[in-house]
């Protein structure tokens, strides 16, 4: 049954992520007389457009015909921001928006008016003829990072567990590391962070700079090279009342909580909802004083917590520290929310080297997400669903899978079951690389007596039964070492919620 569900989810994901039809299709013909000439192909951009994506194909390559590509805004070469880039023949598809652009092109405001696809023809033989077709997508804010390409691509269509790090910083905010000669600390190049994450064997990362998206163009450049590791654009919404990571939103967002335009967190969350983003509170129990100004979640007004989809329960190496976010997350669940626990290294130095208690090391902790595919939307949907566990030490192979069954209904971490009074739930726990470690099962935050069967056997499987009293419960499975150290933090299965 689970295999069938996985296949159906994969098919559903493929259907919803299929590329939509272009808004415009531009066509033209070339002859040998077009050798060493330029052609402007005009198209109209209507009001409300926030991104332009163009895909160009042409015939005649077998006869060495070559077309180079550029883009001009309404003011052309003579106006400010009129020239938007030139890629020669190195790109077939490119995108531009106010926040980011494909390498070779310039980000900037998308002005209403007549734009021009600029074609250069460095070679077409005298007797040759060719045709070109340009598909044009005119996107709005709700389409995020544009049609299926680059940051929106699916790197793996398989439904499975994917391992990643959801919180890190580079030179685009306050990331710093030693320079090449080791003589001083400098802003840390984004490439170094990405390369370190790839070295750790991660399937996905989120680059979450403070209140900016300036990193996105560089991520677009790197994604084709790092073709097995998904890069998710994010930003750490940094306020005087707390921090939160925002994923999946391309447009600018006013972060000034406490100002006239954003009076409180509820106003900011309403904007996030309109943008269809996923937002997670970061390190909620950090101090909010001169040692870490604004780091702790200390809203001045009452916040509707339903606006958040996740909480960074573990930040860097804080799982066992008093300022861990785990108690804050559990309190939200006790209040009736179904909100996902995630983790993030909060790396600021681009390093994958071990740290004391793993603090700041890329990939520690690792957030492991069961997703329908390896795409930005696939990973974010997996987080929304709560199909997540946290590998606290950021290993490559530790895993946890929990299945709860009552009758013919099965639920995984993050899912919900309805179980009447006296009904029984059968729980199957599958683990990997955790033999001889200890399961810790909690019911509404209180330990469940496993009757001496909490040691994980060599085959990695443990089963137990749980009886319902008909009331709401959240049932969670964690893994700890024999000494009590937290190794795996699971998300709950919700019963009668």
N, C-alpha and C positions, 0 to 999 in steps of 0.2 A: 504493500500500500504506500509506504513512504517513497519508494522508488517511483511509483506512478505519480505521486504528488509532485516530486521533483521534476519529472518530465513535463507535467502540465504547467508548472511554474516557469520552466525554461521556455516553453512555447508561448506562454502569455507574455513573458518579458520580451521575446523576440518580436511579438506583434506590436507591443506598445512602444518599443524603441525604434521601430522601422522609420527610416527617413521620410519626412513628409514631402509632398510635391513642391517644386520651386514656385515662387510667386511670379517670376518672369523667365522667359527663355529668349535669348538673343541669338540670332543666327546671321551669318554672312559668308561671302565667298572671296577667295583670293586667286590671283593669277600671277604669272611671272612678272607682270608690270609692277607688282607690289613689293618687289625686292628692295630692301633697304628703305622702307617707308614706315610711317606710323599711322595707325588708324584709331580714331576715337569712336567708341560704340556707346551712344547715350542711353540712359534709362532714368526714369523718374523715381525718386524716393519720397514717399508720402510722409506726412506728419505722424509722429508717434513711433517711427522706426528707430530702434536703438542699436541694431547690428545689421551689417551687410555681409553676406557670405556668397562667394562666387566660385563656381566650378567650371573650368574651361576644358573642352576637348576639341581636337581638330584632326582632320585627315591629312594624308600626304607625308607622313613620317617615313614611309618606306622610300620616298624620293628625296629625303633629307630636308623636307620643309620644316621650318622651326618658327614658332611664335613665342615671343616674350610677353610678359604680363605686367601691367601696372594699373593704378587706380587714381582717378582725379575726383575731388569733391566739386561742389557747384562753383567755387571760385577759381578752379584750375591752378595753373602754375603761378599765377600772378597774385593770388589771394592767400591770406593766412590760413594754414591748415588745408589748403586746396590740394596739394600733392600728398597722397596717402600711401605711396610706396611703389616699389618696382622690384620684382623678383627675377627678372629675366625669364629663363625657361625652367627654373628650379622648382616651381610650384604649379600644381594643377588647380588646387583649391586653396582659398584663403579667406580670412574673416577679419573685419575691423569693427570696433565698437569704442565707446568712450573709455572703457576700462582696460581693454586688451586688444591685441592684434597678432596675426600670424607673423612669424619672423620675416623680415623684408618689408613689412607694412607698419604703419604708424597708428597707434590708438588716438582717438579724439572724438569730439562730438559728431554725431550723425545729423548733418543739417538737411532740412527739407529742400528739395530742388532737383536739378538735373545733374546727375553724376555721370561719369564716363569711364568705362572699361578701356584702358589704354593698351593697344596691341602694337608691338614692334615686330617687324618681319626681317630678321637678319639673313634669312636664306629661303628662297623659293626659286627653283630652276625656271628658265625662260619659258619652257613648254609645259610647265606643271600647272595644275589647278588644285585648290584645296578649299575645304569648307570648315567653319568653326561654329561651335555651339557653346553658349555660356548660360548656365543655369544660375539664377539669382534668387537668394532667399532674403527677404526683408523681415527681420525678426523684431519682436517686441520684448519687453522686460520679462514676460512670463515664459519665454523660450530659453532663458538662461544663457548658456554659452554657445548656442547656435545649433544648426543641424548636425547630424551624426558625422563627427570629424574631430580628430585631435582629442580635446578634453572631454568630449561627449562620446568617444568611441567605446565599444565593448572589446576588451582585450582577451576575454575568455568567456565563451558562451555557457560554460558548465555551471550548474547549480551545486555549490559546495561551500565549505568553510574557507574563508580568505583571511589572511593575517595582515594587520596594518598598524600604523601609528597615526593618530588623529590630531597631533598637536606639536608643532615645531616652528622655529623662527630662523630667519636668515638675514642677510644684509638689507632686505626690504623692510625690516623693522629693527629689532635690537639684537639680532644674532651677531656674535663676534667670535673670532678665533685667531690664533697666531698666524702671522703672514708666512709666506713661503720660506723666508730666511729665519723665521723664528725669533725675530728681534722685537716685535711688538704686536699687540692685539689690533685687529682691523675688522671692519664689517665682513661677515662670513659669506662667501659666495654661495648662491643657491645651489650651484652645481655640486659643491662639496657635500651638502646635506643630502641631495638626491642620490649621489654615488654611494654615500655611507648607508643609506636606507636600502639600496639595492644589494649592497654587500651583506646586509643582515638577512637577505632572502625574503623581504616583505613583499606582499602582493599589492598593497596600496599604501599611500601616504597622503596626508592633508597638510599643505603648507599654509599655516594660519597666522598671517602677519597682523600686527596691531592696527585695526581700523582702516587698512588699505588693501587694495587689490593690485598693486603695481607689479607683483610677482607673476601674474597670470600670463603675460606675454612670454616671459622666459620659460614658464612651465610648458606652454604650447610648443616652444622650440625644442625642449628636452623630451617631451613625451614620445615622439617617434623613435628616438634612440633607445630610451628605456621602455622597450615595447612589451615587457611582461609585468611591469609595475605601474599600476594606475596612479595618476596624480590628480588629487581632488583639490580644487581651489577653495580656500577658506579664509576667514579673517577672524581674529580675536577681537570681538567687540569689547573695547577697553573703556570702562567708565569709572567714575569716582565711587560707584556703589557696587562694583563687582565686574567680573569678566565673563564672557561667554563666547564659545566658538560658533560661528555661523557657516554652514556648508551649503553649497549648491545655488548660491545667489550671485549673479554677475553684476548687478547694478549697484551704484553707490547707495549707502544706507546711513541715515543720520544717527550717529552713536552718542550724541550729547545728552545723555540722561541727566535730568535736572535743569535743562535749559527751557526756554519758552517754547521751542519747537518740539522738544521731546521731554515732556514734564516728568515722566516716570518710566519704569520698565514696561508697564502695560502698553504705553504708546509705542515703544520700540517693538514689542512683541506683536502688536497689531500690524506694524509695517512688515515684519518678518512673515507673518501669515499671508499677507497680500502677495509677497514675493515667492511663496511656496518653498521657503527654506526650512532647513533643519537646524535647530539651535540647542546648544548644550551649555549648562552652567559649568564654568571651569573652577577648579580648586576652591570650592565654596567656603571652606573653613580656614582659609589662610587669614592671617591678620590683615586688618585694613588700617594701617598706621604708617609711620615714617619708615618702617622696615619693609613694607610692601604696600604702598599706597594704592588703594582701590582693588587689591587682589581678592579680598574676601567678599562674599555675597552679602551685602548689608544694605538692602533697599530701604529708602526712607518711607515709602508708601507700601501698602499691602499689594502683593503681586499675585495675579492669577497664574498660578504655576502650571496650569494646563497649556500655557503658551510655549512651554519648553518640552522637547521630545527626549532629552537625554541629560544626564549629569555626569561630569567627569569624576567618578568615584575614586579613581586612583590617578594621581599626577606624579610622574617620575617615580621616586622611591618612597612615597609617603604612605604606602599601604598599612604599615604597622605604627605609624606616627600618630600622635594625638590630633594633628590637623588633617588627617585623612578625610576625604569626602564621603566615605562609606556611611557613617552615621547620618549625615545630612540626606543622602539618597534614601536610606531606609525610612527616615522620617516622612519623606514625601509619599512613599508607598503606604506607610501606616495611615496617612491622611486620605488614602483612596485613589491615588494616582497610579497609573501604569506608565512608568517612565524608565527608560533604559539606562543602565550603568555602562559607561565606556571608560577608557583610559587613554592617556597620552603622555609621551615622554617630556613634553615642554622643552625639548632640546633647543639650546641657544648657541651651540658651538659646532654643529655639523659633524659631530663625532659618533662613531659606533663603538668606541673603546669603552670597556667597563668603567664604572664610576663607583664610589662608595655607595653601597645600598642602591645601586643602579640609578642614582639620581641623574637625570638629564641625558642618559644614553639613548640614542635613537633606537626605537623599537622596544624599550622597556619602560612601562609595560606595553604588551602587544594587545590590541583589541582585535578579537577574532569574530568575524561576522559570517553567518550563513546567508548567502545572497543568491538570487537567481542567476546572476552572472557577474563577471568582473567589469563593472561599469560604474560610473559615478552614481547613477540613479539606482542601480542594483545594490550597491553598498549602503547608500542612504536609506533605501527601503528596508533592507535587513536590519538597520539600526532602529528605524521607526517601529518595526515589528518586535523588537526585543530579542531577536535571534542572535544573541551576542554572549560571549564570555570573555574574561580578561585573563590573559596569561601574565601574571604579575612580574615574573623575571624575564619575560620576552624570549622564551626559548623558540626553537624552530619546530618542535614536534609535540609538545604537550597539548592535549585536547580534551574537551568535555562535551558530551552530547547527552541530553536528558529528554526522555520521552515518558509522558504520563498518559495512561489509557484508562478510560472508564467506558465499559460497554464497547461500542464500535468507534468511539471518539478518541482521537489522539491529540495531544498538545505537546509542543516543544517549549523551550525557554522563551518567555515573552508572550506565549499564547494563554488562552483562558479556557477553563472547563466549568461546566455546570454539573454539580454533584449533589444530589438530594441527601437528606439526613440518613445516615446509615449506609450510604453508598460507599463503594471502595474504589480507590485509585491505585493502579499498579504502575510503579515507577521503575523504568529501566535506565540505568546510568552506564554509558560507555565512555571509557577513557583511553588515552594512549600516552605512553612514556611517563606513567604515574604509578607504576606498580609499587606496592608496599607503602604508598602514601595513604592519607586518611581522608575519607569523606566526612564532611560536616553538613548535615541536613538541618535546616531551620524552618519552622512553621511560625509565620508572623514574627520572625526574629528570635524565636526561642528554639534551642536545640531539640532535635528529635532523637529519642533513644533508639539507636540502631541495634541494640541488643548484642553488642560485640561483633557485628558484621560490617563495621565501617572501614576495615582495612581493604584497600583495593587489591584484588588478586592479580596474578600474573596475566590473566586473559583480559584484564581491564574492565570487567563487567560486574556490576552490583545491581541487585533488584530488591525492592521492598514494597510493602503495601501500606496505604494510608487510608484511614476511615474519616468520612466527612460528617460534620454535625450540621450541615446545611448553611453555615455562616460563611462570610468572606474570609479567605485565607490566601496568603502568598507563601508558596513552598519553594525553597531555594537550596541548591546543592553547590557547595564549595569544596575545594581540595586543600588540605593543609599537610605540612610535613609532620613526622612523628613529634617534633619539638613544638608544633603548634604554629609554625610560620605559614602565612597565607600564600598559596601557590596559584590557585585558580579561583577567581570570583565569578560565580554564575549569576545569570539573571533569573528571576522567579518564573514559576508557572502560577497563574492566578486562578483561584478557584472561587466561584460564585461572586466574581467582581462585576 
